[in-house]
Every structure is written in C-alpha cells, then in structure tokens.
Amino acid sequence: MANELKERPTFDPSKYLTKVNGHDYLEVKWRLLWFRTEHPDGEIETELVEHRDGVAVFRARVRVPGGGSATGWGSESAEDFADYLEKAETKALGRALAALGYGTQFCPDFEFGAAEQRVVDTPIDGRRLGWRRAESGRVTPRQLEYLRDMARRLGMSEEELEARAQEQFGTTLADLGRQEASALIESLRQRRNVHEAA
C-alpha cells in the first residue's frame, strides 16, 4: 500500500493558480487535470439540458469511484459569448469539480470579478457587481422572455420574479445587467431541477 502511494502521480494545484482580482483561482483545465491525476478511472458526464433562444444550460456530473459525486450547473448566452455552449459546459464542470474539492476552496466565490474576468465556473453575486451593470450591458429582450417563461413554469407570478430580482440584485427585472440576468436564469433553472426531483 505504501508503495502504491509513492508510485501514484501527484498534482500540486498551487503551481497553476492564477490571480483574479487579488484572489487565487484554479482554472477548470487544471482542476480537470488534478481530478484525472488522482482518479484516472473517475467518471465525468456533461449534458446539454436546455438550449433555446441563444441560452445554453449544462449539467455536469463528476463521480469518484467508491467515493463521492457532485453535480454542477452552468448557463451562458449567445449574446455574451460566441462560444457560449463551451463556456456553459466549462462552468458546469468547474462547479462540479470544485464541489468535490478540486478548486480553490478557500477563495470566496462571490468576490471574484466574474463580470470583468469572465471566470466561467464562478457564480456572480449581483449585489456586489451592481455598479458594473452598465459595463456588462443591459438585460436583453430574449433574456427577459426566457426568465418570464421559466418563472411561469415554476408557478411564479411576475411579482414574485420581480421580488427575486430585487432580492438577488437590488434592482428591477428590466434594469438587470446581462450577466445578472444570466445568473438569475441559472438560479431559476436550479430551482426548477429541485422541484422536478422532488
């Protein structure tokens, strides 16, 4: 057993950390390498759960044989990125890997400058980024339509959706930034999945 541990390749994530707004950050490609180094037989599954109106939602499941598993969600829009499908998948995968401990666990997720750096696997806290709303652009009509449709499917009224935007981002639905709208879409998507699983 001791020989097995000595022969097993190791991965030192500290060699691959980058700084994002003064915080350590481990890119998803390095998280994936770390996971594969420690668990070459680990399972990774990504699925495009929803793709319409230029918005993609991915789910990633990562399993450690004989151990834990985690699911991550990610969404992006065509208006934000030409390669939004890849970005949404990467975001989901990064979140699942981080949930299993393959990331920078001691970094405060919600303090990264995601609107500026576009860290695709880090949630955005709109209350901290509200002052950057103008820089990221305003919510698009397509995003508003998508949000309202998702809310209807969840049984939420327009007022409840407005209250959710106000609570999460401190602004009305119509005044959201594009990234804030994407984050709200993602939170509604996660809520819908919880309801469907129940």
N, C-alpha and C positions, 0 to 999 in steps of 0.2 A: 504494500500500500504506500509506504513512504517513497519507494522508487517511482511509483506511478505519479505522485505529486511532483517529484523532481523533473520527470521527463515531460510533463504536460507543459505546453507553451503558456506563457503568461502575457498579459496585456496590461500596460501601465497607462491608464487614461490621462494621467497628468501630463504626459508628453504631447498630447493632442488638444489640450484645452486652448480655446481662443477667448478673447475678451469681448463681451457685448455690454456696452455702457458700464464698464468697470467690473462686471461680474464674469466669473468663469463660466464657459459654455462648451459643451462637448457636442460637436456636430453629429448628425444622425449617422453618417457614414462610419464614423469612429465607434459609435455605440453598437452598430451592427457588427463591425469587426471584433469588438470586445466580446459581444454575445457569442459569435461564431467561434472565437478562440476558446472560450470556456465551455461551450456547448455545441460542438460541430454537428451533433445529432438533434439539436433543438429544432422546433417547428415554427415557421413564420408563414402566416397566411394573411394576404390582404384582399379586400373585396371592395369593388365599387358598388356602394349600397344605393346611391342615388345620383343621377346625372340628368339634369334638365335645366333649361333656361340659363345655361352657362355657369351653373353651380355644380360642383362635384363634391360628394361626401363619401369618404372612405372609412372602412373599419379595418384595423389591423389586430390580429391575434398572435401572440407570441407565447410559446409553451416550452418549458424546461422539462425534459424527460424525467419522470419521477419527482417532479418538483412543482413549482408554481406556474401560473399563467396570468396573462394580462391582456386587456383589450384597450386599444386606443382609437380615438376618433379624430378625423381631420376634415376640414372643408376649405375650399378656396373657390374663387370665381374667375371667369374668363376676363372680366374687366380689370382684375388686379394683376393677372399673370397670363402670358401666352401659354405657358406650360402648367396651367392650373391643375390638371389631372395629376401630374407628377408631384406637384407641391402638396396637394391634399393627401396623397398616399404617403409621402415622406412625413408629413405632420402626424398622421395616424400612427405610423410605425415608430417614430421618435417618442411619442407619448406612451405607447405600449412598452417599449424598451425601458423608458425612464421609470415606469411603474414597477418593473422587475429589478430596479436598482442599477440599470445601465444608463447612467446620465450623471448630471451634477446635482445630486440630491439636496445639497445644502445651499443651492442657489435659489433665491426667491423667484419662482416662475413669473409672478405677476409684475416684476420690476424690470424685466428686460425691455429694451426699446424695440419691440417687435414691429412697430409701425415704421421705424426707420431702417432697421437691420433686416427685417422680414425673416426672422427666425421662425421657420415653418413648423416647428413642433412645440412651440411655447404659446400658451393661452395669452390673450390680451385682456388686460383689465382696463376697460374703458374709462373708469373713474380717474385713473392715473394718466390716461392718454387723451382725455377730452380736449386739452389745449392744442393737441396736434391734429384735431379733426379737419381743419381747413387744409392742412398739408396732404392728407390722405385722400381728399375728395369726398364729396357728399354721397349719401346712400343713393343707389340707382333705382329707377322705377322697377326694374326687374327684381332687385333685392327686396323692395317693399312688397311687391306682388307675391314673391316666394315666402316672405315672412308671414304675410296675412293668410296665405294658403296653409302653411304649416300650423299656424295658430288655430285655424278653423278645424283642421284635422285633429288637433289636440283638445277641441272643445273650448278653446279660449275665445273670449269676446275681444273686440277691437280695444276696449277699455283695459282689459287685462294685459293685452300685448303692449299697449302704451305704458301701463304701470311697470311692466317688466323692463322696458327700455329705460324708463326713468330711474328705476331701482339700480340697474346694472351700470348705466352710463350717465345718469344725471341729465338726460335730455329727452326730447320727444322723438318718436319714431321718425318723423320727417326730417329731423335735424341730425340724425346719426351720420357718422362718417362711414365710408365704405368698409373699413376694417371692423368698425364696431358692428355694422350690420352683419358681416361675416361671422363675427363672434356670437352674435345673438342667434343667427341661423344655426350655428353649431350647438348652442346650448338647448335650443328647442328640439333639435334633432336627437340629442342625448335624452332629453325628457321623453320624447316620443318612444325611443327604444326601451326606456324603463317601463313605460306604460304597456307596450306591446309584450314585454317579457313577463309582466305580472298576470 
